[in-house]
Amino acid sequence: MANLPAIILLLLLITLTASSSSAAPAPSPVTKYVNHTVGGSIGWYFNSTSNTSFTNYSSWAASQTFNLGDYLIFNTENQTVIDTQNATAYRICTADDTSDEGTFVWGDNSLGKKTIVVPLVTEGANYYFSGNGDGEQCQQGMAFAIEVGHGLGLPPILNQPPPPPYTPPPAFSPPGSVDGTNSGFRTGAGTMGLLVTFMMILIA
């Protein structure tokens, strides 16, 4: 029985070592705003021949960390993007019946390759899906949900945007932009002070 205190001490040390080694590492602090190219090199495309999206956009989104002030870069062709905080609209793949101020349409149906740039301006759950095909493309995988963290918070350019027309500074121009000029539109079910942050750059 003389070794009992030593055994107890050894067990305590083993327990403390195991618990400290199994603790999850602290998340890295956010140090910058990030441009997230949706779908990576594949882009935001729908295969009308196979009636499927070109990639699993939900899996892509799950591999990313999103924060306020980041941008989603949709490299696409003949596509629109529905941007909403309405989970029901996302689930049924239509924004037709929504009247809230948190649902917007980015882009247009003009032909040709383009880049649609969407700023992340609302913390929490955000949903994105294709506005083409009366919801069919969304139902076949052209959709994803993300959780937006606070990060560094909104930069001044998004928090208090200047009056239109608005041309972003070079630091916020998406990769592959030709000249930073804007064309296209963003429409919403209600008013919102961030309408002027929309940028759609045509790719030659």
Secondary structure by P-SEA (a helix, b strand, c coil): ccaaaaaaaaaaaaaaaaaaaacccccccccbbbbbccccccccccccccccccccaaaaaaaccccccbbbbbbcccbbbbbcccaaaaaaccccccccccccccccccccbbbbbbbbccccbbbbbbcccccccccccccbbbbbccccccccccccccccccccccccccccccccbbbbbccccccccccccbbbbbcc
